[in-house]
Amino acid sequence: MALVTGAGSGIGRAIAGRFVADGAEVLSVDLVLPVDAPGTPHQADLSSREGNRAAVQAALDAFGRLDIVVANAGFQHVSPIADFDEDRWDGLLSILLTSPFLLAKYGWPALTAAPGGGRFIAIASAHALAASPYKAGYVSAKHGVLGLVKTLALEGAAVGITATAVCPGYVRTPLVERQIADQARVHGLSEERVLEEVILAPHAVKRLIEPAEVAEVVAFLAGPGGRSFTGVPVTMDQGWTAR
Ligand SMILES: NC(=O)c1ccc[n+]([C@@H]2O[C@H](COP(=O)([O-])OP(=O)(O)OC[C@H]3O[C@@H](n4cnc5c(N)ncnc54)[C@H](O)[C@@H]3O)[C@@H](O)[C@H]2O)c1
């Protein structure tokens, strides 16, 4: 029984679809869910405390228990620091850091009671481990969520809960497609050159990761093979942080 946030698009949609294909019940949470989204749809704004509380309650109401929480919802904002919009900063911290905290807090009793041991999985980023210019809010929040996961791992050890932060490099999703357009504007380059010279520049392997590859790693972490992974970044970054 799983709750996946940001399940209406990109990585979250691939994770929810993978869980459903593997036979799990999934509450798919997002601001907007397409009609063909996998799992049981639950509309919520996760930038509010009420939205996070209601999402956990909806999973418990639907399934009677909650074994896996995947905190994935997010967005990006690209801006030089001097112009960085303060409301966008608050929004990034709220969805990328505070929502995972609230989901863990509200879901903790259910994860503690999960028969095979609860799993808390944050979709962080290579930006939890390394910075890029113009991404102050995103990089700060992603470093923060890795700290949250480490803390949850220590608190969860005694009650069978593991906590991990999956740290992908660039994945082919609408979020990256929007960044290509934003970076083209900031750098004054064509979108083709941005993909080659800016987006994939930190990757040793010059290939976008597919959402299904992230879902595969999450399925492993959520399954029996993942039980020894806790308090760590699970890095899949095409060699980015090897430098
Ligand atoms: N795409 C990448 O290259 C990449 C790389 C590393 C990490 N990530 C992380 O993976 C996660 C998913 O990213 P994606 O690329 O699939 O993006 P995406 O834009 O395709 O999907 C993100 C989803 O989050 C939802 N969301 C945003 N704000 C919300 C809110 N307030 N309440 C509820 N839902 C909200 C959106 O509606 C959207 O459906 C994010 O946390 C992102 O930082 C992405």
The ligand as a Gaussian input file, in Angstrom:
#p B3LYP/6-31G(d) Opt

LIG

0 1
 N       13.422000      15.470000     -14.166000
 C       14.637000      15.464000     -13.630000
 O       15.667000      15.598000     -14.322000
 C       14.811000      15.259000     -12.156000
 C       16.100000      14.950000     -11.697000
 C       16.303000      14.756000     -10.344000
 C       15.235000      14.869000      -9.473000
 N       13.996000      15.184000      -9.949000
 C       12.915000      15.295000      -8.984000
 O       11.909000      14.361000      -9.295000
 C       10.646000      14.858000      -8.830000
 C        9.631000      14.768000      -9.969000
 O       10.079000      15.580000     -11.032000
 P        9.577000      15.392000     -12.542000
 O       10.759000      15.666000     -13.378000
 O        8.847000      14.123000     -12.691000
 O        8.607000      16.667000     -12.666000
 P        7.168000      16.863000     -13.326000
 O        7.003000      18.344000     -13.461000
 O        7.000000      16.009000     -14.529000
 O        6.191000      16.318000     -12.187000
 C        6.117000      16.927000     -10.920000
 C        4.716000      16.768000     -10.394000
 O        4.659000      17.389000      -9.081000
 C        3.397000      18.023000      -8.973000
 N        3.381000      19.096000      -7.993000
 C        4.117000      20.237000      -8.024000
 N        3.737000      21.050000      -7.022000
 C        2.747000      20.399000      -6.327000
 C        1.945000      20.728000      -5.206000
 N        2.063000      21.907000      -4.586000
 N        1.051000      19.815000      -4.781000
 C        0.905000      18.642000      -5.421000
 N        1.620000      18.261000      -6.492000
 C        2.533000      19.147000      -6.946000
 C        3.139000      18.591000     -10.369000
 O        1.765000      18.894000     -10.567000
 C        3.672000      17.494000     -11.278000
 O        2.658000      16.593000     -11.692000
 C       10.892000      16.278000      -8.321000
 O       11.037000      16.271000      -6.924000
 C       12.198000      16.639000      -8.980000
 O       12.913000      17.602000      -8.249000
 C       13.759000      15.372000     -11.271000

